[in-house]
Amino acid sequence: MIAADTSTIVAFLQGENAADTRLLKQAIDDEILILPPVVIAELFSSPKLSKDAKATLPEIPTIPIKLDYWAKAGQLWFVQELAEMF
């Protein structure tokens, strides 16, 4: 299972050929791509998202949201901030 961030998916949809977009293509081909819910929200909030992408994205599995999802996300950010301070 591989999760992708919004910037990589946008670059992929724009046809960019970079290391991250090639890995994304491989994950799609291998059917191991999974999307975080926030990525779905960010992609669908764009007025530039194509009709094809709007039709295809819901077919990609998403990470299930559990009760503590956002708490864990916040804690990861805090840990990263602390690491950068030292």
Backbone bond lengths (Angstrom), bond angles and torsions (degrees), N, CA, C in turn:
res aa  C-N    CA-C-N  psi(-1)  N-CA   C-N-CA  omega(-1)  CA-C   N-CA-C  phi
1 M - - - 1.425 - - 1.525 108.64 -
2 I 1.333 115.78 132.78 1.456 122.06 178.39 1.520 108.26 -131.78
3 A 1.318 116.21 128.74 1.462 121.36 175.37 1.522 108.44 -95.79
4 A 1.314 115.94 147.68 1.461 120.75 179.56 1.517 109.60 -121.82
5 D 1.331 115.59 148.12 1.452 118.93 177.00 1.527 110.51 -92.84
6 T 1.315 114.87 167.42 1.461 121.03 -174.91 1.522 112.11 -60.18
7 S 1.316 117.30 -43.46 1.467 119.69 -176.16 1.526 112.05 -62.45
8 T 1.321 117.11 -37.18 1.463 120.50 178.36 1.521 110.90 -68.34
9 I 1.316 116.85 -41.45 1.467 119.45 179.60 1.517 110.51 -66.70
10 V 1.324 117.78 -41.79 1.468 120.73 177.74 1.527 109.90 -61.05
11 A 1.318 117.27 -45.32 1.473 120.79 178.80 1.523 110.68 -61.03
12 F 1.323 116.69 -41.88 1.461 121.36 178.25 1.526 110.78 -61.68
13 L 1.320 116.62 -45.95 1.465 120.89 -179.14 1.531 111.83 -65.59
14 Q 1.332 116.26 -25.69 1.465 121.06 177.76 1.529 112.35 -86.32
15 G 1.339 115.98 0.86 1.454 120.50 175.84 1.511 115.11 83.58
16 E 1.329 118.14 14.31 1.461 120.08 179.35 1.521 110.57 -67.69
17 N 1.327 115.40 143.95 1.453 122.01 178.29 1.525 108.39 -113.80
18 A 1.317 115.37 93.41 1.467 121.98 -179.30 1.524 107.90 -136.82
19 A 1.305 116.11 171.64 1.466 119.87 -177.33 1.528 111.66 -56.93
20 D 1.335 116.81 -44.05 1.463 118.69 -177.77 1.524 112.60 -68.99
21 T 1.327 117.31 -36.85 1.470 119.23 179.72 1.530 111.36 -72.27
22 R 1.328 116.62 -32.00 1.468 119.08 175.85 1.530 110.64 -67.74
23 L 1.337 116.50 -39.95 1.473 119.99 176.31 1.528 110.70 -64.71
24 L 1.316 116.45 -38.31 1.467 120.19 177.37 1.521 110.64 -63.21
25 K 1.323 116.40 -44.46 1.471 120.85 178.15 1.524 110.49 -59.46
26 Q 1.323 116.72 -42.35 1.461 120.72 178.86 1.526 110.91 -64.21
27 A 1.322 116.61 -41.23 1.471 120.46 178.79 1.525 110.90 -64.27
28 I 1.325 116.70 -37.61 1.472 120.60 176.62 1.518 109.60 -65.31
29 D 1.330 116.04 -48.72 1.472 120.59 -179.18 1.528 111.87 -60.47
30 D 1.339 115.99 -37.91 1.468 120.99 -178.72 1.537 112.54 -84.61
31 E 1.325 115.33 -1.42 1.473 122.34 -179.55 1.527 112.17 56.43
32 I 1.335 115.58 43.15 1.461 120.46 178.59 1.532 111.90 -119.87
33 L 1.331 116.75 8.97 1.459 120.79 178.95 1.518 110.07 -78.65
34 I 1.328 115.65 137.58 1.464 122.45 174.48 1.531 106.46 -136.88
35 L 1.315 116.11 140.99 1.457 119.57 -175.88 1.526 112.00 -110.01
36 P 1.326 116.19 134.07 1.460 119.32 172.16 1.532 109.52 -68.03
37 P 1.318 118.49 145.49 1.465 120.43 -178.83 1.526 113.82 -56.10
38 V 1.322 117.31 -36.31 1.461 119.33 -179.83 1.531 111.24 -64.22
39 V 1.313 117.81 -32.42 1.467 121.14 177.81 1.526 109.84 -66.19
40 I 1.318 116.97 -43.16 1.472 120.55 176.99 1.523 109.57 -58.47
41 A 1.328 116.97 -46.42 1.461 121.09 -179.61 1.530 110.99 -61.45
42 E 1.323 116.82 -44.52 1.468 119.87 -179.80 1.518 111.52 -64.23
43 L 1.323 117.49 -43.05 1.464 120.45 -179.21 1.527 111.56 -64.55
44 F 1.334 116.68 -45.68 1.454 119.80 -177.62 1.528 112.80 -73.96
45 S 1.321 117.67 -13.85 1.461 119.83 177.03 1.528 111.97 -80.71
46 S 1.315 116.76 -10.13 1.464 120.64 -178.86 1.528 111.38 -84.49
47 P 1.322 116.95 125.57 1.470 118.73 175.89 1.531 112.37 -69.24
48 K 1.335 116.87 -12.38 1.464 121.35 -179.41 1.524 113.49 -87.15
49 L 1.340 117.59 -6.00 1.463 120.51 -178.44 1.527 109.63 -64.73
50 S 1.320 116.23 125.37 1.468 120.66 -176.51 1.527 111.72 -69.08
51 K 1.320 114.61 160.60 1.469 120.27 176.98 1.523 110.56 -62.76
52 D 1.332 116.60 -37.84 1.468 120.43 178.35 1.526 110.86 -62.31
53 A 1.326 116.32 -44.59 1.465 119.76 179.26 1.521 110.60 -64.67
54 K 1.334 116.87 -40.54 1.464 120.65 178.52 1.523 111.16 -61.59
55 A 1.322 116.44 -32.27 1.464 120.28 179.52 1.529 111.80 -79.98
56 T 1.329 117.58 -32.75 1.457 122.27 -174.76 1.520 113.86 -85.97
57 L 1.317 117.57 -38.83 1.467 121.03 -175.01 1.527 113.84 -55.91
58 P 1.337 119.58 -40.60 1.470 118.18 179.33 1.533 114.51 -63.83
59 E 1.324 117.33 -14.51 1.459 121.11 178.24 1.534 112.28 -79.90
60 I 1.334 117.11 -15.86 1.461 121.64 -178.56 1.530 108.45 -84.72
61 P 1.322 117.58 131.55 1.475 119.54 179.23 1.526 111.43 -59.53
62 T 1.321 115.58 149.12 1.457 121.11 177.18 1.527 109.87 -117.50
63 I 1.312 114.52 154.80 1.457 120.44 175.55 1.527 107.23 -69.08
64 P 1.318 117.52 125.03 1.465 118.64 179.67 1.533 110.93 -65.37
65 I 1.312 115.30 141.19 1.461 119.95 178.62 1.523 108.54 -89.35
66 K 1.309 114.74 120.56 1.457 120.88 175.13 1.525 107.73 -102.35
67 L 1.291 115.75 166.61 1.459 121.26 -175.63 1.525 112.49 -53.27
68 D 1.326 117.34 -37.85 1.466 120.02 -175.47 1.534 113.65 -96.22
69 Y 1.321 117.97 13.46 1.473 122.55 -176.76 1.529 112.04 -53.54
70 W 1.337 116.73 -55.72 1.464 120.11 -175.14 1.523 111.34 -71.22
71 A 1.323 117.40 -31.02 1.463 119.82 176.51 1.530 110.06 -63.44
72 K 1.318 116.04 -44.18 1.471 119.85 178.76 1.527 110.83 -65.04
73 A 1.326 117.00 -39.86 1.462 120.38 178.53 1.525 109.98 -60.91
74 G 1.319 116.73 -43.56 1.457 120.47 178.19 1.513 112.52 -64.49
75 Q 1.308 116.83 -39.00 1.451 120.77 179.72 1.517 110.59 -66.45
76 L 1.311 118.40 -36.65 1.464 121.18 177.44 1.519 110.62 -63.73
77 W 1.320 116.75 -41.04 1.452 120.65 178.73 1.526 109.73 -61.62
78 F 1.328 116.31 -44.18 1.459 121.57 -179.34 1.523 110.79 -61.97
79 V 1.313 117.09 -43.83 1.469 121.48 179.43 1.528 109.88 -63.07
80 Q 1.319 117.52 -41.24 1.459 120.85 179.27 1.532 110.52 -64.56
81 E 1.320 117.08 -42.32 1.467 120.84 177.77 1.527 111.12 -60.68
82 L 1.327 116.44 -42.15 1.461 119.70 178.34 1.519 111.48 -63.77
83 A 1.320 115.94 -41.52 1.467 120.16 -179.23 1.523 111.08 -62.41
84 E 1.315 117.04 -36.98 1.456 120.68 -179.27 1.525 112.24 -72.38
85 M 1.319 116.09 -22.02 1.467 119.96 -179.62 1.525 112.11 -75.98
86 F 1.328 116.68 -22.49 1.465 120.21 -174.55 1.481 111.96 -112.96
